[in-house]
Amino acid sequence: MKLKVIIHEAEEGGFWAEVPSIPGCVTQGGDTFDELLANIYDAVEGGCLSIDLHDIDLSGNGRVMEIAV
């Protein structure tokens, strides 16, 4: 999956970013672009796209699948 990320320079220094295709997915980056990049991956993979399977009702023939796009 490829996502477009909008990178902003923070007024107080450093960077922050948002992922428009995932509403509410934003992160700060500290002082360097490398820190921002690490935080973007963490925000998308660990926060914005993760789900807790305990919150999903799999009644009947429901099942969970993982796909790559």
N, C-alpha and C positions, 0 to 999 in steps of 0.2 A: 504494500500500500504506500502510495506517496501522498503527502499532505503539504499544502502550502502553508507557510508560517510567515506572519508579518512581524518583523523585528523593529523595535522602537528604541531610540536612545532615551534613557531616563533623564529627566531634568536634573536630578541630583547626582548624575553620573551612572555609568553602567548601562545595562540594557534590560528590556523586558520584551516578551513576545506573546502573540496570540495566534490561535489556530482557528480561523473563521469557520471551517467545516465542522468543528466540534464546539457548539455554543458553550461558553463559560470556561473554555480551556485556555488559561493564561498562566504565565510564569515569569519570575524575575531571574536575572542572570548574574547578579553580583557585578564584578568589575570588568570581566573579560568575556569575549565572545565564546570562548571554550566553555566557561562556566554556564553561559546561557544555553549552549547547545546540549550540554549534559542535562540541564534542568528541563529543556523541551522534551527530550526523550523520556525522562522520568514522569513528567506531567501527562504525556500522552499515554504511555504504556502502563504506568502505575496508578494513574488517577482517573483520567478522563475516559479511557476505554476499558478499564477493569470493571468487572461485575462480581457481586457476591452471589454465588449460586444458591445460597440459603434463602435469598430473597425472591427466588423464581419458583412459581408454581408449575410443576411438571406433571399435572394430573393427566390421566389417560395415557395416550401414546406419545406424550411430549418427550423431547430429548434435547440435549445441548450439543451443538456442533461448533467447531472452530474452523473458520475459513480464512484464506489469505486472498486479498484483492489487490 
